[in-house]
Amino acid sequence: MESPSTSSPLPESVPPRDVIHVFWHEGMLDHDTGSGVFDTGFDPGFLEVLDKHPENADRVRNMVSILRKGPLAPFISWHSGRLAHHSELHSFHTPVLIIVLSDCLAQECILSTVMEFMRFAKVIPYENDWQKYIEELVQANVAGHKELCLGTFMNPGSWGAALLAAGTTLSAMKQILDGNANLTYALVRPPGHHAQPSRADGYCFLNNAGLAVQLALDSGCRKIAVIDIDVHYGNGTAEGFYHSGNVLTISLHMNHASWGPSHPQDGSIHELGEGSGFGYNLNIPLPNGTGDEGYGYAMTELVVPAIQKFEPNLIVLVVGQDSSAFDPNGRQCLTMAGYRKIGEVVRMLSERHSRGRILIVQEGGYHVTYSAYCLHATLEGVLGVQTPLLSDPIAYYPEDKAFTFKVVDAIKRYWKECIPFLNQF
């Protein structure tokens, strides 16, 4: 189990009350995504060196390392993650889970082989696609290898890691709900925000943030806001709450549209929710190349007014460092300064509306070193660090902010015309 970091004097720029409770378990490193041509798993046979899959363990190792060894270490309280139980998965992915795991699995024993897994699992008949989806994940785990959709691979160790990611995020949320913390961070992999109730997508198996949001709703939170800054549309989370007026999902992403059968949503401004959820799914598709100023403008002109109107009891910040200028899986231009500003804005909103309560959930971010720096900067912003504690090793990248500003202004006009609860700003 993970032990707390040793404490040291806090810089004067950060009040001692500001501590982020980080939930982590090294078992999530066991998810092996393989190698090939980028994320395809394909070996053409004529290349001397293949890429590691972008969603590999090294990226998260560096995130853990920068928090343990970097200048934010005094502000971190470490907590061990855990496996999710079958009853917890029901809330987002299925009403009647097809797998009942034994006490061994429920007590956080990670099953390292297929034979061990089969000893401790029992299959229950299923009746709908959601149940079939969970069975598909379990059977893929038993088979030892399966590509569930483009670039999304289940290998030995993947199912255990997915259960750890879900359970660890739930523990981070519960820390807030129990009144034991205001700021928590679920440092998890595999990521989750593309996972829909009945399908895997975009490296994601279980929707970690979605499960945590549902836990908060079930615990009495009336209104929850999700702000997703991953470079890709948080389509799975949006799908899960598309008919709910109790969850405001806001996604800032590059304008990538649908990418196939696993990702039918296009992330456009027209995907607004349905029924009682109409107007509570807000998409902000930003032009490729949007950087610090463009994201800052979108936060100020779109996110802040929406949160102020919605007045959430709790904020979930879904972070992906793949919006950075140097990420191999995105085409945006955020630097550490931009991530820090986003963190500051979310902190300000939480103090105004949710008693300072923020759950941060890790998603993408595939530059093995720079992603860790961008995570550091985001947490500096959330903590309210007045002077950066780390300089940006790569720093400036040019952006065409004028075009982004026009796009943001157009989205703002559209929202004002179409969305009832926003029509006064």
C-alpha positions as CSV (number, residue, x, y, z in Angstrom):
1,M,0.0,0.0,0.0
2,E,1.1,3.6,-0.6
3,S,2.5,5.5,2.3
4,P,2.1,9.2,2.8
5,S,4.7,11.6,1.6
6,T,7.0,13.1,4.2
7,S,6.0,16.6,5.1
8,S,8.1,19.7,4.8
9,P,7.5,23.5,5.3
10,L,4.9,24.9,3.0
11,P,5.7,27.9,0.8
12,E,4.1,31.1,2.1
13,S,2.2,31.5,-1.1
14,V,-0.1,28.6,-0.3
15,P,-2.3,28.4,2.9
16,P,-1.6,25.3,5.0
17,R,-5.3,24.3,4.7
18,D,-4.8,23.5,1.0
19,V,-4.0,19.8,0.6
20,I,-4.9,17.6,-2.3
21,H,-5.8,14.0,-1.3
22,V,-4.4,11.8,-4.1
23,F,-5.8,8.3,-4.6
24,W,-3.5,5.9,-6.4
25,H,-2.7,2.2,-6.6
26,E,0.3,0.8,-8.5
27,G,-1.8,-2.2,-9.7
28,M,-3.1,0.1,-12.4
29,L,0.4,-0.1,-14.0
30,D,-0.4,-3.8,-14.9
31,H,-2.6,-2.7,-17.9
32,D,-0.3,-3.5,-20.8
33,T,-1.4,-1.7,-24.0
34,G,1.4,-3.2,-26.1
35,S,3.2,-1.6,-29.1
36,G,2.8,-1.1,-32.8
37,V,2.3,1.8,-35.2
38,F,1.1,4.5,-32.7
39,D,-2.0,3.1,-31.0
40,T,-3.0,0.4,-33.6
41,G,-1.1,-2.6,-32.2
42,F,0.0,-3.2,-35.8
43,D,3.5,-4.4,-36.6
44,P,4.1,-4.1,-40.4
45,G,7.2,-6.2,-40.1
46,F,9.6,-3.7,-41.7
47,L,10.1,-1.2,-38.9
48,E,13.1,-1.6,-36.5
49,V,11.4,0.2,-33.6
50,L,7.7,0.3,-32.8
51,D,5.8,2.9,-30.7
52,K,4.7,2.1,-27.3
53,H,0.9,2.5,-27.2
54,P,0.3,6.2,-26.1
55,E,-1.7,5.1,-23.1
56,N,1.2,3.3,-21.5
57,A,2.2,3.0,-17.8
58,D,5.2,5.3,-18.2
59,R,3.1,8.4,-18.5
60,V,1.4,7.7,-15.2
61,R,4.7,6.7,-13.5
62,N,5.9,10.2,-14.2
63,M,2.7,11.8,-12.8
64,V,3.1,9.9,-9.6
65,S,6.8,10.8,-9.5
66,I,6.4,14.5,-10.0
67,L,3.9,14.6,-7.1
68,R,6.0,12.5,-4.8
69,K,9.4,14.2,-5.6
70,G,8.4,17.6,-7.0
71,P,7.7,20.9,-5.2
72,L,4.0,20.1,-4.6
73,A,4.9,17.1,-2.4
74,P,4.1,19.0,0.8
75,F,0.6,19.6,-0.4
76,I,-0.1,15.9,-1.2
77,S,-1.8,13.4,1.1
78,W,-1.5,9.9,-0.4
79,H,-4.3,7.3,-0.2
80,S,-4.3,3.8,-1.5
81,G,-6.9,3.0,-4.2
82,R,-9.0,-0.1,-4.3
83,L,-11.0,-2.4,-6.7
84,A,-14.5,-1.5,-7.6
85,H,-17.2,-3.9,-6.5
86,H,-19.8,-5.3,-8.9
87,S,-22.6,-3.4,-7.2
88,E,-20.8,-0.1,-7.8
89,L,-20.5,-0.7,-11.5
90,H,-24.3,-1.1,-11.8
91,S,-24.9,2.6,-11.3
92,F,-23.4,3.6,-14.7
93,H,-22.8,0.5,-16.7
94,T,-25.5,-2.0,-16.0
95,P,-28.6,-2.5,-13.7
96,V,-27.8,-6.2,-13.2
97,L,-24.1,-7.0,-13.5
98,I,-23.3,-10.4,-15.0
99,I,-20.3,-11.1,-12.7
100,V,-20.4,-11.6,-9.0
101,L,-16.9,-11.6,-7.7
102,S,-15.8,-13.5,-4.6
103,D,-14.8,-12.0,-1.3
104,C,-11.2,-12.3,-2.4
105,L,-11.7,-9.8,-5.3
106,A,-13.9,-7.6,-3.1
107,Q,-11.1,-7.4,-0.6
108,E,-8.7,-6.0,-3.2
109,C,-6.9,-9.2,-4.2
110,I,-5.8,-8.6,-7.8
111,L,-6.2,-11.9,-9.7
112,S,-3.0,-12.2,-11.7
113,T,-3.9,-15.1,-14.0
114,V,-6.9,-16.3,-15.9
115,M,-7.2,-19.5,-13.8
116,E,-7.3,-17.5,-10.6
117,F,-10.0,-15.2,-12.1
118,M,-12.1,-18.1,-13.2
119,R,-11.9,-19.6,-9.7
120,F,-13.4,-16.4,-8.2
121,A,-16.1,-15.4,-10.7
122,K,-19.6,-16.6,-11.5
123,V,-21.6,-15.7,-14.5
124,I,-25.3,-14.6,-14.2
125,P,-27.7,-14.5,-17.2
126,Y,-28.0,-11.1,-18.8
127,E,-30.9,-9.5,-20.5
128,N,-29.7,-6.3,-22.2
129,D,-26.7,-4.7,-24.0
130,W,-25.3,-3.2,-20.9
131,Q,-25.0,-6.6,-19.3
132,K,-23.5,-8.0,-22.6
133,Y,-20.9,-5.2,-22.5
134,I,-19.7,-6.1,-19.0
135,E,-19.6,-9.8,-20.0
136,E,-17.5,-8.8,-23.1
137,L,-14.9,-7.2,-20.8
138,V,-14.8,-10.2,-18.5
139,Q,-14.5,-12.7,-21.4
140,A,-11.8,-10.5,-23.1
141,N,-9.9,-10.7,-19.8
142,V,-10.3,-14.5,-19.7
143,A,-9.2,-14.8,-23.4
144,G,-6.0,-12.9,-22.5
145,H,-6.1,-10.4,-25.5
146,K,-8.8,-8.6,-27.4
147,E,-9.1,-5.3,-29.3
148,L,-12.5,-4.0,-28.2
149,C,-12.4,-1.1,-30.6
150,L,-9.8,0.8,-32.5
151,G,-6.7,1.3,-30.3
152,T,-8.4,-0.1,-27.2
153,F,-6.8,-3.4,-26.1
154,M,-7.7,-5.7,-23.2
155,N,-4.7,-7.8,-22.1
156,P,-3.9,-9.8,-19.0
157,G,-4.0,-7.3,-16.1
158,S,-6.3,-4.9,-17.9
159,W,-9.5,-5.9,-16.2
160,G,-7.9,-5.7,-12.7
161,A,-6.5,-2.3,-13.6
162,A,-9.9,-1.1,-14.9
163,L,-11.5,-2.2,-11.6
164,L,-8.8,-0.4,-9.7
165,A,-9.3,2.8,-11.7
166,A,-13.1,2.7,-11.0
167,G,-12.8,1.9,-7.3
168,T,-10.0,4.4,-6.7
169,T,-12.1,7.2,-8.3
170,L,-15.1,6.2,-6.1
171,S,-12.9,6.3,-3.0
172,A,-11.7,9.8,-4.0
173,M,-15.3,10.9,-4.3
174,K,-16.3,9.3,-1.1
175,Q,-13.5,11.2,0.7
176,I,-15.3,14.4,-0.3
177,L,-18.8,13.1,0.4
178,D,-17.8,12.0,3.9
179,G,-16.5,15.5,4.7
180,N,-12.9,14.4,5.0
181,A,-11.6,16.5,2.2
182,N,-12.5,19.3,-0.2
183,L,-9.8,18.5,-2.9
184,T,-9.2,15.0,-4.1
185,Y,-7.5,13.6,-7.2
186,A,-8.0,10.2,-8.6
187,L,-4.7,9.4,-10.4
188,V,-6.0,6.5,-12.4
189,R,-5.5,4.5,-15.6
190,P,-6.9,3.1,-17.8
191,P,-8.9,6.3,-18.5
192,G,-12.6,6.3,-18.6
193,H,-14.5,9.3,-20.0
194,H,-15.1,7.7,-23.4
195,A,-16.6,4.6,-21.9
196,Q,-20.4,4.6,-22.5
197,P,-22.9,2.6,-20.5
198,S,-22.7,-0.3,-23.1
199,R,-19.4,0.1,-25.0
200,A,-15.7,0.7,-24.7
201,D,-14.2,3.5,-26.6
202,G,-10.9,5.5,-26.9
203,Y,-8.7,3.4,-24.5
204,C,-11.5,3.4,-21.9
205,F,-13.3,0.4,-20.3
206,L,-15.2,1.8,-17.3
207,N,-16.3,5.4,-16.9
208,N,-14.5,6.4,-13.7
209,A,-15.8,9.9,-13.5
210,G,-19.3,8.8,-14.4
211,L,-19.4,6.3,-11.6
212,A,-18.2,8.9,-9.1
213,V,-20.8,11.4,-10.3
214,Q,-23.5,8.8,-9.8
215,L,-22.2,8.0,-6.4
216,A,-22.5,11.7,-5.4
217,L,-26.1,11.8,-6.8
218,D,-27.0,8.7,-4.9
219,S,-25.5,10.3,-1.7
220,G,-27.8,13.3,-1.9
221,C,-25.9,15.8,-4.1
222,R,-28.6,17.6,-6.1
223,K,-26.5,19.2,-8.8
224,I,-23.0,18.2,-10.0
225,A,-21.0,20.0,-12.7
226,V,-18.4,18.1,-14.8
227,I,-15.8,20.2,-16.6
228,D,-13.8,18.0,-19.0
229,I,-10.6,19.5,-20.4
230,D,-9.2,16.4,-22.1
231,V,-8.5,17.1,-25.8
232,H,-11.1,14.6,-26.8
233,Y,-14.9,14.9,-26.2
234,G,-16.0,13.3,-23.0
235,N,-18.7,11.4,-24.9
236,G,-19.1,8.6,-22.4
237,T,-19.8,10.8,-19.5
238,A,-22.2,12.9,-21.6
239,E,-24.0,9.8,-22.8
240,G,-24.5,8.6,-19.2
241,F,-26.2,11.8,-18.1
242,Y,-27.7,12.9,-21.4
243,H,-31.2,12.9,-19.9
244,S,-30.4,14.3,-16.5
245,G,-30.9,17.9,-15.4
246,N,-29.0,17.2,-12.3
247,V,-25.6,16.9,-14.0
248,L,-24.1,19.7,-16.1
249,T,-21.5,18.2,-18.4
250,I,-19.1,20.7,-20.1
251,S,-16.5,19.4,-22.5
252,L,-13.8,21.6,-24.0
253,H,-12.2,19.6,-26.8
254,M,-10.6,19.9,-30.2
255,N,-13.1,19.7,-33.0
256,H,-12.6,16.1,-34.0
257,A,-16.2,14.9,-34.6
258,S,-17.1,11.2,-34.5
259,W,-14.3,8.6,-35.1
260,G,-16.3,5.5,-35.8
261,P,-18.9,3.0,-34.4
262,S,-17.5,3.1,-30.8
263,H,-17.7,6.9,-30.8
264,P,-21.0,7.9,-32.6
265,Q,-21.2,11.3,-30.8
266,D,-19.7,14.2,-32.7
267,G,-19.1,16.6,-29.8
268,S,-20.8,19.4,-31.6
269,I,-22.6,22.3,-30.0
270,H,-25.9,20.7,-31.1
271,E,-25.6,17.8,-28.7
272,L,-27.4,19.5,-25.9
273,G,-29.0,16.6,-24.0
274,E,-32.5,15.3,-24.2
275,G,-35.7,15.4,-22.1
276,S,-35.1,16.8,-18.7
277,G,-31.4,16.9,-19.6
278,F,-31.8,19.3,-22.5
279,G,-29.4,22.2,-22.2
280,Y,-27.3,20.4,-19.6
281,N,-24.7,18.9,-22.0
282,L,-22.6,21.8,-23.2
283,N,-19.9,21.1,-25.8
284,I,-17.1,23.6,-26.6
285,P,-15.4,22.3,-29.8
286,L,-12.3,24.5,-30.1
287,P,-10.3,24.9,-33.3
288,N,-7.1,23.0,-33.7
289,G,-4.2,25.0,-32.4
290,T,-6.2,26.7,-29.5
291,G,-3.7,27.6,-26.8
292,D,-3.5,29.3,-23.4
293,E,-5.4,32.5,-24.4
294,G,-8.1,30.6,-26.3
295,Y,-8.8,28.2,-23.5
296,G,-8.7,31.1,-21.0
297,Y,-11.3,33.0,-23.1
298,A,-13.5,29.9,-23.4
299,M,-13.4,29.4,-19.6
300,T,-14.2,33.0,-18.9
301,E,-17.0,33.5,-21.5
302,L,-18.6,30.0,-21.5
303,V,-17.7,27.8,-18.6
304,V,-17.8,30.5,-15.8
305,P,-21.3,31.8,-16.7
306,A,-22.7,28.3,-17.1
307,I,-21.4,27.2,-13.7
308,Q,-22.7,30.4,-12.1
309,K,-26.2,29.8,-13.5
310,F,-26.2,26.1,-12.6
311,E,-24.9,26.5,-9.1
312,P,-23.5,23.0,-8.5
313,N,-23.1,21.4,-5.1
314,L,-19.9,19.7,-6.3
315,I,-17.5,20.1,-9.3
316,V,-15.7,17.2,-11.0
317,L,-12.7,18.4,-13.1
318,V,-11.8,15.8,-15.7
319,V,-8.2,16.4,-16.7
320,G,-6.3,15.3,-19.8
321,Q,-2.9,16.7,-20.6
322,D,-3.4,15.7,-24.2
323,S,-4.5,19.3,-24.8
324,S,-0.9,20.4,-24.5
325,A,1.1,21.8,-27.3
326,F,3.4,18.8,-27.6
327,D,1.0,15.8,-27.1
328,P,1.1,13.2,-29.8
329,N,-2.6,12.5,-29.5
330,G,-4.0,16.1,-29.7
331,R,-3.7,19.2,-31.8
332,Q,-4.1,21.9,-29.2
333,C,-1.4,24.3,-27.8
334,L,-1.9,24.6,-24.0
335,T,1.3,25.1,-22.0
336,M,1.8,24.9,-18.2
337,A,0.5,28.5,-17.9
338,G,-2.8,27.6,-19.6
339,Y,-3.3,24.6,-17.4
340,R,-2.5,26.6,-14.3
341,K,-5.1,29.2,-15.3
342,I,-7.8,26.5,-15.8
343,G,-7.0,25.2,-12.3
344,E,-7.4,28.7,-10.8
345,V,-10.7,29.2,-12.5
346,V,-12.1,25.9,-11.3
347,R,-10.9,26.6,-7.8
348,M,-12.6,30.0,-7.9
349,L,-15.9,28.5,-9.1
350,S,-15.8,25.8,-6.4
351,E,-15.4,28.4,-3.7
352,R,-18.3,30.3,-5.0
353,H,-20.7,27.4,-5.5
354,S,-19.6,24.1,-4.1
355,R,-17.9,25.0,-0.8
356,G,-14.5,24.4,-2.4
357,R,-15.3,20.8,-3.2
358,I,-13.5,19.5,-6.3
359,L,-12.9,15.9,-7.4
360,I,-10.2,15.7,-10.1
361,V,-10.1,12.7,-12.3
362,Q,-7.2,11.7,-14.6
363,E,-7.9,10.9,-18.2
364,G,-5.5,11.4,-21.2
365,G,-2.1,13.0,-21.6
366,Y,0.4,11.1,-23.7
367,H,3.6,13.0,-23.8
368,V,5.6,11.0,-21.2
369,T,7.4,13.9,-19.6
370,Y,5.5,17.1,-20.4
371,S,2.1,15.6,-19.3
372,A,3.5,15.4,-15.7
373,Y,4.6,19.1,-15.9
374,C,1.1,20.1,-17.1
375,L,-0.5,18.0,-14.3
376,H,1.7,19.9,-11.8
377,A,0.6,23.2,-13.2
378,T,-3.1,22.3,-13.0
379,L,-2.7,21.4,-9.4
380,E,-0.8,24.6,-8.7
381,G,-3.8,26.5,-10.0
382,V,-6.3,24.4,-8.0
383,L,-4.2,25.0,-4.8
384,G,-3.9,28.7,-5.4
385,V,-0.1,28.8,-5.6
386,Q,0.7,32.4,-6.4
387,T,4.1,31.9,-7.9
388,P,4.9,28.9,-10.1
389,L,7.1,26.4,-8.4
390,L,8.4,24.9,-11.6
391,S,9.4,26.6,-14.8
392,D,8.0,25.3,-18.1
393,P,10.8,23.3,-19.8
394,I,9.3,23.8,-23.2
395,A,7.2,26.9,-22.8
396,Y,5.9,29.0,-25.6
397,Y,4.0,27.7,-28.6
398,P,2.2,30.1,-31.0
399,E,-1.6,30.1,-31.3
400,D,-4.2,31.8,-33.5
401,K,-6.3,33.2,-30.7
402,A,-8.3,35.5,-32.9
403,F,-10.1,32.7,-34.7
404,T,-10.7,30.8,-31.4
405,F,-12.2,34.0,-29.9
406,K,-14.7,34.2,-32.8
407,V,-15.6,30.5,-32.3
408,V,-16.2,31.0,-28.6
409,D,-18.3,34.1,-29.3
410,A,-20.4,32.2,-31.8
411,I,-21.0,29.3,-29.2
412,K,-22.0,31.9,-26.6
413,R,-24.6,33.3,-29.0
414,Y,-25.9,29.9,-29.8
415,W,-26.2,28.9,-26.1
416,K,-28.1,32.1,-25.4
417,E,-30.6,31.4,-28.1
418,C,-31.1,27.7,-27.4
419,I,-30.6,26.9,-23.7
420,P,-33.3,27.9,-21.2
421,F,-31.2,28.1,-18.1
422,L,-28.5,30.1,-19.8
423,N,-30.6,32.6,-21.7
424,Q,-30.0,35.4,-19.3
425,F,-26.3,35.8,-19.9
